[in-house]
Amino acid sequence: MSRTYVAGGSSPLEAGLAHAAYLAIRLPATYAAVRATLGMIPGGLRDGVRSALDLGAGPGTATWALRDACHLDSVLQVDRSAAMLSLAARLAERVTDAAAPTVTGRTADLGRGGPWPAADIAVAAYSLAELDGAGRRALVSAAWAAAPIVVLVEPGTPDGFGRIHDARRLLLDAGAALVAPCPHGDVCPMHATPGEWCHFAVRVPRTRRHRQLKGGTLGYEDEKFACLVVTRLPVSEPGGSRILRHPRIDKGRIGMLVCAPTTAQPIVVTRHDPRFRAARKTSWGDRWPPHDDADAS
């Protein structure tokens, strides 16, 4: 990826041990969560994405996910840390693909709300938690003003979902149309249910070094995340439901908890149901009934 660095008030600093630790421990999981979220977007909507804003870019994790999911020409990475953007620049320089996008870095306070240059998509991954309430609203509003598609990803914790839910309400009030994961624009049934929160999981392979650094023994980990995708572009109503937990597979029957208007609804598909074969292939986070216009890979 060719890259230009635009200073925002301070020179880039050499990344320290903390940055190296982030690359080894957190980057793979963050990448996987963002890529899984982008996979929820219908392919026809992603096909039009050529420029992107990576807000709270860090070392460019979301940029790599965007490059895998879309045909990008350019990316603006924004972060308050010049050191992280410098690290992102060094990583980008390792890409020699002629089709790689041009990437520009800019240091800025995301909580002050831009304005940012227009782009086809704006992504803020694991960025809302670093801001107070006013800063989060400013980030979301500025992203919506800059791009017709906005993607938000947060940790799959109650607090992370709370931030996503607040952004959902703000964006719906601004006229946004929901793309994912919500199959409807009504009151979120998970938010209305005490002790519940909407989140998903993606399996991340671990390298030997990754296992050593995290003190783990398994060759994988499951990254849990909460997410939201909205747009102002023409898009068909999501319809259907979204599977909210791992389906429970028993002999001759498959139980699923799905998101439906006003409630999180349990459904059971039996062997005699013509949808049984499709149900056996479903996973947490998939649409139900299955759709062919998005992928979660």
C-alpha positions in Angstrom: 0.0 0.0 0.0 1.4 3.4 -0.9 1.0 5.8 2.1 1.3 9.5 2.9 1.6 10.7 6.5 -0.1 14.0 7.4 1.0 15.2 10.8 -1.6 16.6 13.1 0.6 18.5 15.6 3.3 16.0 16.6 5.9 13.9 14.9 5.4 10.1 14.7 7.0 8.3 17.6 8.7 4.9 17.4 6.3 2.2 18.5 7.3 0.7 21.9 6.9 -2.7 23.5 3.2 -1.9 24.1 2.6 -1.6 20.4 4.5 -4.8 19.6 2.4 -6.6 22.3 -0.8 -5.2 20.7 0.2 -6.5 17.3 0.9 -10.0 18.7 -2.1 -10.3 21.1 -4.9 -8.0 20.0 -4.6 -7.3 16.3 -5.7 -10.8 15.1 -8.9 -10.7 17.2 -9.7 -7.2 16.3 -9.2 -7.9 12.6 -11.4 -11.0 12.8 -14.3 -9.1 14.5 -14.2 -6.2 11.9 -14.0 -8.7 9.0 -16.9 -10.7 10.4 -18.9 -7.4 10.7 -18.1 -6.4 7.1 -19.2 -9.9 6.0 -22.7 -9.1 7.3 -23.0 -6.3 4.6 -24.7 -7.4 1.4 -22.2 -7.8 -1.4 -23.9 -5.4 -3.6 -23.5 -2.6 -1.0 -19.8 -3.5 -0.5 -19.1 -3.5 -4.2 -19.5 0.3 -4.3 -17.0 1.0 -1.6 -13.8 2.5 -3.0 -12.8 5.0 -0.3 -12.7 4.5 3.5 -12.3 6.3 6.8 -10.6 4.2 9.5 -11.5 6.2 12.7 -9.3 5.2 15.7 -7.2 3.3 13.2 -4.4 2.2 15.6 -1.9 0.2 13.5 -4.5 0.0 10.7 -6.3 -3.2 11.7 -9.7 -2.2 10.2 -7.9 -1.0 7.1 -6.7 -4.6 6.5 -10.2 -6.0 7.0 -11.6 -3.4 4.6 -9.0 -4.3 2.0 -10.0 -7.9 2.3 -13.8 -7.2 2.1 -13.8 -4.3 -0.5 -12.0 -3.0 -3.6 -10.4 0.0 -2.1 -8.6 2.9 -3.9 -7.9 5.0 -0.8 -8.1 5.0 3.0 -7.7 7.8 5.5 -6.6 6.5 8.9 -7.3 8.8 11.8 -5.9 8.2 15.3 -4.8 10.4 18.3 -1.6 8.5 18.5 1.1 9.5 16.0 3.1 6.5 17.2 0.3 4.1 16.2 -0.1 5.7 12.8 3.7 5.5 12.3 3.4 1.8 13.0 0.5 1.5 10.6 2.7 3.2 7.9 5.5 0.7 8.4 3.0 -2.2 8.1 1.5 -0.7 5.0 4.9 -0.3 3.3 5.3 -4.1 3.4 2.5 -4.5 0.9 3.7 -4.4 -2.7 0.5 -5.3 -4.4 -0.1 -2.9 -7.3 -3.8 -2.9 -6.5 -3.4 -1.9 -2.9 -5.1 1.4 -1.9 -3.3 4.6 -1.1 -3.4 5.1 2.7 -3.1 8.5 4.4 -2.6 9.0 8.1 -3.8 11.9 10.2 -3.5 12.5 14.0 -6.6 14.0 15.5 -8.9 13.8 18.5 -11.9 11.7 17.4 -14.0 13.1 20.3 -14.0 16.5 18.6 -16.0 15.1 15.7 -14.0 16.0 12.6 -15.3 17.0 10.1 -13.7 14.2 8.0 -13.3 14.1 4.2 -16.1 12.3 2.4 -15.7 8.6 1.9 -17.8 5.6 0.8 -17.5 3.9 4.3 -16.5 4.9 7.8 -15.3 2.3 10.3 -14.7 2.9 14.0 -13.5 -0.4 15.6 -13.0 -0.6 19.3 -12.8 3.3 19.4 -16.0 4.3 21.3 -14.7 3.0 24.6 -11.9 5.5 24.6 -14.3 8.5 24.6 -16.8 9.9 27.0 -20.4 10.2 26.1 -20.1 13.5 24.3 -17.1 12.3 22.4 -18.8 9.1 21.3 -21.8 11.1 20.0 -19.4 13.4 18.2 -17.5 10.5 16.6 -20.7 8.8 15.4 -22.2 12.0 14.1 -19.1 13.0 12.2 -18.8 9.5 10.7 -22.4 9.7 9.5 -21.8 13.1 8.0 -18.8 11.9 6.1 -19.9 8.5 4.8 -23.1 6.8 3.5 -22.1 3.6 5.3 -21.0 3.6 8.9 -19.6 0.5 10.7 -19.1 0.3 14.4 -17.5 -2.6 16.3 -17.0 -2.8 20.1 -16.1 -5.6 22.6 -18.9 -8.1 23.1 -19.5 -7.1 26.7 -22.5 -5.4 28.2 -20.7 -2.1 28.2 -19.6 -2.6 24.6 -23.2 -3.4 23.5 -24.4 -0.4 25.5 -22.2 1.9 23.4 -23.4 0.2 20.2 -27.1 0.6 21.3 -26.6 4.3 22.1 -25.1 4.8 18.6 -28.0 2.8 17.1 -30.5 5.2 18.6 -28.5 8.2 17.5 -28.2 7.0 13.9 -31.8 5.9 13.6 -32.9 9.4 14.8 -30.6 10.8 12.0 -32.4 8.8 9.4 -30.1 5.9 9.0 -31.3 2.6 7.6 -30.1 -0.5 9.4 -28.0 -3.0 7.5 -26.7 -5.3 10.2 -26.9 -7.1 12.6 -30.5 -5.8 13.4 -33.2 -7.3 11.2 -35.6 -4.5 12.2 -35.5 -0.9 13.4 -37.8 -1.4 16.4 -36.8 -1.4 20.0 -33.9 -3.8 20.6 -35.2 -6.8 22.4 -31.8 -7.6 23.9 -31.5 -4.1 25.4 -35.0 -4.4 26.8 -34.2 -7.8 28.5 -32.3 -7.5 31.9 -29.0 -9.4 31.8 -29.0 -9.8 28.0 -26.9 -8.1 25.4 -26.5 -8.5 21.6 -23.1 -9.8 20.6 -21.5 -12.3 18.4 -18.3 -14.4 18.3 -15.7 -15.2 15.7 -13.0 -17.9 16.0 -9.4 -16.7 15.7 -6.6 -19.2 15.1 -3.6 -18.8 17.4 0.0 -19.1 16.3 2.5 -20.7 18.7 3.8 -17.3 19.7 0.3 -16.1 20.3 -0.4 -19.0 22.6 2.8 -18.3 24.5 2.2 -14.6 24.9 -1.4 -15.2 26.2 -0.5 -18.2 28.3 -3.0 -20.3 26.4 -3.0 -23.9 25.4 -5.7 -24.0 22.7 -4.9 -23.4 19.1 -7.7 -20.8 18.8 -9.7 -18.2 20.8 -13.2 -16.9 20.4 -13.4 -13.1 20.0 -16.8 -11.8 21.2 -17.9 -8.5 19.7 -20.9 -6.1 19.3 -21.4 -4.3 16.0 -23.6 -2.1 13.9 -23.8 -1.2 10.2 -26.1 1.6 8.9 -26.5 3.3 5.6 -28.2 6.1 3.7 -27.9 4.3 0.4 -30.9 2.3 -1.1 -31.0 -1.0 0.6 -33.8 -3.6 0.9 -35.3 -4.1 4.4 -33.2 -6.7 6.3 -36.2 -8.9 7.0 -36.0 -12.3 8.6 -34.1 -12.7 11.9 -30.5 -12.9 13.2 -29.3 -15.9 15.3 -28.3 -14.5 18.7 -26.5 -17.5 20.2 -24.9 -20.8 19.2 -27.7 -23.0 17.8 -28.4 -26.0 20.0 -28.3 -29.2 18.0 -30.1 -32.2 19.4 -31.2 -35.4 17.7 -33.7 -34.5 15.1 -34.1 -30.9 16.2 -32.1 -27.6 16.2 -33.0 -24.8 18.6 -32.1 -21.2 17.9 -32.6 -17.9 19.7 -33.3 -15.2 17.0 -33.8 -11.5 17.1 -37.4 -10.5 16.0 -39.3 -7.3 16.6 -40.0 -6.7 20.3 -38.6 -10.0 21.4 -35.7 -12.4 21.4 -37.6 -15.4 20.1 -36.7 -19.1 20.5 -37.5 -21.3 17.5 -37.1 -25.0 16.9 -36.5 -26.6 13.5 -37.2 -30.3 13.4 -36.0 -33.0 11.0 -39.4 -32.8 9.2 -39.0 -29.1 8.4 -37.7 -28.5 4.8 -35.3 -25.9 6.4 -33.6 -28.5 8.6 -30.6 -29.0 6.3 -30.1 -25.2 6.2 -30.4 -25.0 10.0 -27.7 -27.6 10.5 -25.3 -25.2 8.7 -26.2 -22.1 10.6 -23.9 -20.4 13.2 -24.2 -17.7 15.7 -24.7 -14.4 13.9 -26.1 -15.8 10.7 -29.4 -14.6 9.2 -32.4 -16.8 9.5 -33.8 -17.9 7.1 -30.3 -17.9 5.3 -29.6 -15.2 2.8 -27.0 -15.3 0.0 -26.2 -11.6 -0.2 -23.6 -11.4 2.6 -20.8 -13.5 4.0 -19.4 -13.8 7.4 -15.9 -15.0 6.4 
